[in-house]
């Protein structure tokens, strides 16, 4: 190890809480770690010397060696999976290396995914195929560039081993970064065991870490519930505005910090359909695009149930306060979504009339089978006819229903005050042209399985600037051709 490299700034507050919240768990070494990509920009923001991400240190990101200061653990949690409660899940193929504190005092988890068996592996091998690692790297970093609260990808390595799933696949490990990995399912785990002491420790830890303004609240558990409701309402609105379909919105995949986690069977819609589902295991469409706000509301109700013992000793009073909090979610989501739709349409706000205008647009997009992303980018280019535009609008041809709708929007846009050019720039910022389209992600995975990561690197770099159009990358902005379409995505576990 190069002595001139500064130490990674570890400070492991969650590990210090000890059992039963987590257990000490070292990652399982792999045969031959090789670095695919290191995220040097993210490393810099975390206060980590980027030289930790060179090939010389690939063994660290594979779990073969521990950096000084790391305190590896596997965390306990439960979860409702497709509506059914599983009282014991936990980190079955992940090890939390530790927490780092950034130069500005923020705290983040560094977690290895695919790092081998833990006490919660439930008979699994604790490993990850390469495909899910590449998918999570691409999609999580794209989400970050799109401004969505999300877990991030710090490094991806191959292991020199094979993983048995449907067949033999190359293995890999992802280093994931999160503000924390505390989940709704973490609370459910201890509530199911009537372990109030652990529940209280997690509430105190989560408030201090994510919502410090709630630490002095008269009822800390209620303060946490209210804060998570607001964070999730804003997050789900952002998903909807980008056409993102999560795939496994189980309570163990809802983080208390309000970041998106688990990029397994997720995808972005191309042709707009409100009932879009990609996940191969979501047979009933529980987590379809249109259902995401309602599922978030349901998940938050499970969080409220878990917190009831800490809200009030009188169950009736606790339930009344929790219900009052949960009932605020629809309005919070509606406000966030309306604000976002207004920005995408170039409007200051959505009045009642504009809500009808927006609803008519979504109906037109669905009836036309229009590409969700490019349709909105087309509107952004059309918003200032006398301006230069971005060139991306030419990628989209409006269908019959959208052509009927356009004059209503143009008339309404004409009544907006302010400079049209500035308004258009704001619309460009609200309407990306590049997203991690499913067929592109699949191409990166297929090439990667064959040992070729050139397209993966190209896609990572393009998605880092999703709002700026460059005609040289036209192929990365277009929807899939019929023969390229990928209709299902998979967990990879």
N, C-alpha and C positions, 0 to 999 in steps of 0.2 A: 504494500500500500504506500502511495506517495505521501510522505510526511508533510508536504506543503499544502495538501488539501485540507481545508478547514473541516472540522467535525460537523456532522449533521446535527442541527439544533433540537435534539430530542428532549422532551419533558413529559413523562408518561402518567398523566393524572388519572386516567381511567384504569389502567393496570394497577395503580396504587390502591384502588378500591378493593381489589382482591376478589376472592370467591365469596359468594356464588355468582357474581356478575360475570366472571370470566375465569379461565384456567390458563396457567402457563403452558405454552405450546410452541415448540420450535418448528419451523418449516422442515419438510423432508427434502434432503438434497436430491439433485437431479444428475443425470449422467454427464451432459455436456452443454452448459449454458452458452448461448450466443445472443448478443443483443440484436433485436430487430430495429428498435427506435427508442431514443430517449428524448423526453420533452424538456429541452433546456430552458425554454421560456418559462414554463411552469416551475422548474427547479429554481430559477432566479427569483421568482415571486415568493417562493417558500424560504428563501435564504439558504438554499442548498447549492454548494459549488457544483457547477455543471460537469466538472471532471468526474464526479461520482457516476455520471451517466455514459462513460465511455466503455469500450469493449473490455478494458482491463478489469472493470468492476461488475461485469455481467453476473458473476456468481452471487452478488448481493441481491440482485433483483430476481434471481431464481430461487433464493433461499439456501444456497450452499454456504454462505457466510453471513454473519451478522455484523452490521456496522456498529461502531462503539456508541453506546447509549440506547440501543434498541432494547425493548422489553417485550418479546413476542407473546401474544395471548390469542386465544380463541374465545369469542364472546357467546354468552347464552342469550337466546331469545326464542319466542314461540311465534305463532302467526295463524291468521285465517287465510287458508289457501283455497281460492275459488269458493269462498263462503263457509268452508269447513275448518273448524279449529284443530290445529295440531299443537299440543301443549309443549312439544320439545322439538325445536329445529336447531338453531345455533349455527356457528361458523363451521360448516361441514367440509369446506374446501378452501378456507381462507384463514390467514394468520395476520393479525394486526401487529406490524413490526413495532409501532409506537406512534407517538404524537410529536409533531414538530411545531415550533413556535416561530412565526415569521418575524422579520425585522420590525413590523408595525404591531406586534403583539397578538396576532390571530393564531389560532390553534387548529391544526389539521392532522387527521389520521393518515398514516401510510400503511396500506394493507396489501399483502400478496394474495392474489386470487389464483387458485390452481396449485397451491403450495403443499398439497399432501393431506393425509388423513388427520383428523382431530377426534376428540371424544364424541362429536356430533355428526360424524360422517355417515352414520346409519348404513354401514355396509358398502358405501361408495369408496372410490379410490382417492378422492380428494384432489384429483387432477383436472386440468382443463385442456380440451383440444385447442389447437391454434385458431380455428375459425372464430369462436366466441371472443377470444382475446383481441383479434383484429377488429371484429365488429364493435366491441366496447370501446376500444381506443378511438376508432373513427367517429362513432356516434356521440360519445361523451365529449370529445373535443369539439365536434361540430356544435353541439348544444351550448357549450361554453362560449363559443364565438357568436352564437345567435343570442346570447344574453340570458339564457335560461339557467337558473340555479341548478347545479349538477355536480355529481362526482366527476373527477378528472382522471386522466391517464398520465402517469409519470414515466413509465417504462414498460416495454414488452420484450420478452425474451423467449426464444425456443429452448427446449430442454434436452434435445437429443434423444428423447424417448417417444414411444408411441402410446396413445391412449385408445382404449377399446370403447367405441360407442356403437354406431350402426356397423362400422368396420374399424379398421386400424387407421388412426389419424395422428398426425404429428402433435406433440404436446407443447404447451406454452404456459407462461406465467405472466400475469398483468400486475403491475403495481398501481393500485387505485388510491386516489387522494379524495378525502371527504372532510367536510367540517366536523363530522363525527359519523359513526355508524349506528348511533342509537336509533331504534325503530319503535313504531307502535307495538310491534311484536315483542320488543324488550320489556315494555310495561306489561303486556299480556302474560309473559312468562312468569313474572313474580306475582302478579295478581292471581293467577291460577293456583299458585302455591300459598296464597294468603300470607305472603312475605312482605309485610308493610315496611319493615326496616329497609329492605333492599329497594322497594319502590321509592321510599323517601330519599334514599341516597341518590337514586337516578334522577329524580325530580330536581334535587338541589344541584347536582352536577350539570344537568341539561340547562337549567336556568342560568347558572353562572357562566356556562360556556357559550350559550346561544342567545339568551334573552335576559341579560343581567338586570334590565329594568324591572323584571318580575321578582327578583330575589327578595325585595322588601315588601312584597304584596302580603296582605293579611292571610290569603289562602294560596300558597305557592303552587300547589297542584292545579288549581283553577287558572292561575296566571299562565302556567305552561300550556294548558289546554287551549286557552284563548289565543296564545301566541302561535301555536302550531296550526290552529284553524286558519288564521290570517295568512300564514306562510303557505299553506297548502292551497288555499283559494287562489292566491296569486300565481302559484306554480302551475296548477291545472289550467288556468286561463291561458298561460303562455303556451302550454302544450297544444291546446285547441287552436290557438291562433297560428300555429305552425303546421297543423295537420299531423301532429305526432300521435302515434298509437303505442301505448306502453307495452301491453301484452300480458304482464303478470302483476297487476295492481293488488297483490296480496298485502296484508297488513305488515308482513315482515319486509316488504319492499317500500314502505312509507317511512322516510326518515324524519325524525323530530326537527331536524335543522331546516327542513323544507327544500332539500336538494333531491334531484332525480337520481335514482339508483336502480341498478339491474337493467342492463341493455341486452338481455338475451333475445326473447322473441318480440322485439320492438321493430317498428318501421315508420316511415313517413308516407302518408297517402300521396298518390299521384292523382288519378281521377278522383274527384271529390264525391264521396259517398258517406253519409253519416253512420252507416252500419258497418263500416270497414273493420275487419279483424284480420290480423296476420298470424297470431300465435297458433302454432300447430296443436297446442293442448287446450285452447279455449274453444271447445266444441260448441258451447251454447252462446257464444258471443258476449259473455259476461263483461269483458273488458273492451268491447267495441268502442270506437271513437266517440260516438254519441253518449255512451254510458259513463265516460270517465269522471265527469263532475259528480254524478250520483254515487259512483263507487267510492270516490274520495270522501264524500259525506258519510257513507256507511262505515268506512274505515275509521273515520274520526269518532264516530259513535262508539266504536270498539275501544278506542283510546279513552274516551270519557268513562266507559264502564270500568276499565282497569284502574282509573284514578279515583273512583268513587270513595274508597275507604280513606283517602287523604283529603278529600274535599270537605267532608263533614262526617262526624261519628253518627249523626242521625241520617239513616239511609234515605229517608223521604226528602229531607232538605238537600242532601247531596245530589240526588237524582234531579230535583227541580233546578238546581244551579247548573248541572251538567247539560240538561235539556236546553236551558236558556242559551248556553254557550253554543251548542251544536246547531241550534236553529238560526244562528247568524251566518252559517256557512253559505247558503244559497245567495244571500244578498251580497256577501263579500266576493264570492265568485262572479256574480252578475256584474258588479261594479268594475272588477278588474277586466272581465271579458269585454264589456262595453267600451271601456277606455281603450283597450287594445284594438278593437274593431274600428273605432273612430280614427285612430292613428293610421291603420292600414288603408282607410278610405280617404285620408287627407282632411278629416273633419276635426273640429275642436272638441265636440262632444256629440253624443248620440241622444237627441231628443226622442220623444215618442214616435215622431214621423220618421226619424232616421233609423230607429229600430226596425220599422217596417221596411225601409229601403235596404237595410242590411239583410234582413230575413229573405227578402225577394232575391237578393244577390245569391245567397246560399242555395235557394231553390233553383235559380237559373244555372248555377254551376253544377248542381247534381243532375239536372235534366239534360244538360249539355255533355255531361261526363268530362268536364273541363279539368285540366291539371290545376290543382289547388295553388301550388307555389307560383307557377308562371302566370296564372290568371291575375293574381294580386300584383305581381311585378309589372304586368301589362298595364294595369290601372295606374301604377306609379309613373310609368313612362308617358301615359296619356294625360296625366294631370297638369302638364304645362306644355301645351301644343307648340308654343313659340320658342320653347327652350331646346337645348341640345339633347336631352334625354340621356339614357345610359346605353341604348342599343339592345338591351335585353327584351324590350317589348316586342321586338320583331320575332322572337322565338315562339310567340303565342298568337294563335288565330282565334278570335272570339266566335263562339257558336251562336246558333239562332236565338236562343233565349237570352244570352248575355247581350247581344246586339239590341234587343228590345229594352233591356234594363239600362244600358249605358246612357241614353239621353236624360233619364231621371237623375242619375248621379252627376252628370256633367252640369245640369242645371243647378243642382244643390251645391256643387263645388264652386260654381260661379258666385254664389252668395257668401262664400267664406272671405273674411277680411285677411289682410296680410299679403306679403309678396308670394307670387305663385312659384317662383324658383325655390325659395326657402321651404315652402310647403312641400314641394316635390322632393327635396333632399330629405325631409323628415319621413316622407313615404318610402323612399329608398331604404332608409334605416329601419323601417318597420316591415319591409317586404323583401326578404332575401331572394337571390336568384339561384344560389347553390345550396343544396341540402344533400345529406348522405342518402341518395336514392338507393333503393334496395338492390337493383341490378348492379350498381356500381360497387356497393359493399360486397356483394357476392362475387364479383369479378376479382376484387382485391383478395378475398378469401381463397378463391380457386387458384389464383396465381401464387399466393403465399403457401398453400398446401404443396405446390410444386417447387417451392424454394425461391420464387421470384417475388420480391417485395417492391419492385419499381412502381407499379401502379398504386399500391398502398401508400407509398411515400408521396406520390403526386396528389392523391386524393386528400391526404391529411393536410398538405400545404394549401390546396385550393380551398378546402372547407374552413381554413383559418380566417378567410376574408369573404364570408358568404354574401355580403351585400354589394361587393364591387364586381361589376361584370367585366370580363375580358374575353373577347371573341376567340382568342386562342384556346380557351377552355369551353367552347360551345358544347362539345360532346358531353361535358360533365353537368351541363345545365338542362339537358333535354330529358324528357321522360323516356322510359323504356320502350323499345320497339316490341311488337307482340311476341316475338320469339325470345326476348330478353326478360320478360316479366317474371318476377318472383312473388308468388302469392302467399307463401308460408315462411315463417321464421321459427327458429328452434331455440330451446333453452341451452343446450350444450352441456348439461350436467350429467 
